[in-house]
Amino acid sequence: MQAFEGTSLEWNKIVSKLPSPHLLQTWEWSQVKANYGWERSPFIWKDGEKIAAAAMILKRRIPIRGFAARLSILYIPKGPLMDWDNESLRNRVLDDLQTFAKQPGPIFLKLDPDVVLGMGVPGEPDSVEDKTGQSVMAGFKQRGWRYSSDQIQFRNTILIDLHPTQEELLARMKQKTRYNVRLASKKGVSIRVGKIDDLVSLYKLYAETSVRDGFVIRDEAYYQTVWKTFMDSSSPTCEPLIAIVEGDPVAAIFVFYFANRAYYLYGMSSAVHREKMATYLLQWEAIKRAKLAGCKEYDLWGAPEAFNESDSMWGVFRFKKGLGGRVIRTLGAWDFTSKPLIYNLYSEVLPRVLGFMRTRGMSHTKQNIGR
């Protein structure tokens, strides 16, 4: 394990060539986090002259009165990146990370790599389990890692394979989804690529969506930082797609691109003209643009933890599933700690703090949009 000493472009090139490269391991994502209290530390592992693994470790300090050391938490979003089938490399990387986490400051190290546990919805005919993922999970348990009560990223997602032709991609959609895509075009919905000048109005639309649908978002400055950071970059990058009806924006999505994969991270819509099905046409446009850009997969970013109608994501899940992708179930977030007493205390307090912050955040968002 050695510290990476190179440029942002060199780091992204390294990440892009490792197995299962991910947007959240890019330099740009760490730059966003660096603006909000996180310190970044990129590390690599070599096999001879070849780089075999990499991890962008984020650290956030938590000064607590009465402790000699300044406590912190460590997080590797969607990493480390490596061939998880390679057991010797896997053990070497995890050994090093555990040693790193045993320093005086860190309370715990959290990671949530894109290690696949299985594909398809459990119980359905196309559901299969992945032997490597099951082996990795067993290894984590043997090492004393804990399945985290704080799953920062979605554990499961839906991936659309972009190798088929446009006609085949349409045919793979659910009949109702395909119908709504065509209906939106007939109803006069058009799609344009957004620009930096659109970001203020798009945040207002996002805030409106969050209040209507009951989910909490951050303040405008955070999203402006994310969107501008990636829009100003060539790889990784992102673009907003905006649905227009009668000259007015009624819905939008932000699509991110990195290492032959497109990601749907943010979506927003107005309460007006919903019958025109603009969100369906937006996703179809995103699929076509991702394929044209050379992407092999389109990640719809998020599926339920529990695949039943009681899950809060069920309605969104049905919409995404209709686009013709396949459910991918991953390992989720796991924590390693050498300070179990402090970790347990932190784990008990955190949900209360997050609950307070969510309530305050929703109230703040409502004030911003005049409600």
Secondary structure, 3 states (H helix, E strand, C coil): CEECCCCHHHHHHHHHHCCCCCHHHCHHHHHHHHCCCCEEEEEEEEECCEEEEEEEEEEEEECCCCCCCCEEEEEECCCCECCCCCHHHHHHHHHHHHHHHCCCCEEEEEECCCCEEEECCCCCCCCEECHHHHHHHHHHHHHCCEECCCCCCCCEEEEEECCCCHHHHHHHCCHHHHHHHHHHHHCCCEEEECCHHHHHHHHHHHHHHHHHHCCCCCCHHHHHHHHHHHHCCCCCEEEEEEEEECCEEEEEEEEEEECCEEEEEEEEECCCCHHHCHHHHHHHHHHHHHHHCCCCEEECCCECCCCCCCCCCHHHHHHHHCCCCEEEEECCCEEECCCHHHHHHHHHHHHHHHHHHHHHHHHHHHHHCCC
